[in-house]
């Protein structure tokens, strides 16, 4: 791979980091005057529209069998509707930086689930220590929140469950039939939008005081972190592979943490830094490969 290709790959990766890392700040702005159900519905519809335009432009075809769409429905719930709602709801009482750091537990939860549900993905001592460090980091992060109770406790717990949902979705993606990445992503977003439609229609509260900032934030959530980011995601995987993409696990929580502190003036304390370092150290440990034991 030449230097130009490497630069393009890193530019795409950093663009994805920027979109996903700042999405927590954008969510924080959106839920100021828009209810979480509406935030999720608008985000999904706009994201599906962006990817559908790309799928149509490339002349790609959607599957027509019910089994495929049943799989898309499972991934829609685990990977979009439920975690999107939990994050939006949780961020009504939890800062965006903290939300981003809690989400960093996702690859560790994926690793734990993969041990039981994916072949050749067994835990080793480094993965176990890394998982323990990651959980310790979340405990350091949320300890004061949990001790205080109230809305912040439930908000932090909701975001942790959302991270677990993403881990479950990662396992589903490995086990369910595979499709063209863009077709699969678009189909999941379409199913997510259909699932959210009746929920939004019947349960979303009436709101006549939506601010321009919140509406702009929701529109950007759908177009940027949901639609454009998904296209970049599959482009990076195709160009550089999933191992290169995994670098994002270190960068997104850092962007979320410092972005919330600098741009939204969110309060930052010493234990936040300790939690961030601990969680990232845990992720790093899980990347260590153990040498197979040679038979004697």
Secondary structure as UniProt FT lines:
FT   HELIX           3..30
FT   TURN            31..33
FT   HELIX           36..58
FT   HELIX           66..76
FT   HELIX           77..81
FT   HELIX           82..90
FT   TURN            91..93
FT   HELIX           96..103
FT   TURN            104..105
FT   HELIX           106..117
FT   TURN            119..120
FT   HELIX           125..148
FT   HELIX           151..175
FT   HELIX           181..203
FT   HELIX           212..220
FT   HELIX           221..228
FT   HELIX           229..240
FT   HELIX           242..245
FT   TURN            246..247
FT   HELIX           248..263
FT   HELIX           270..286
//
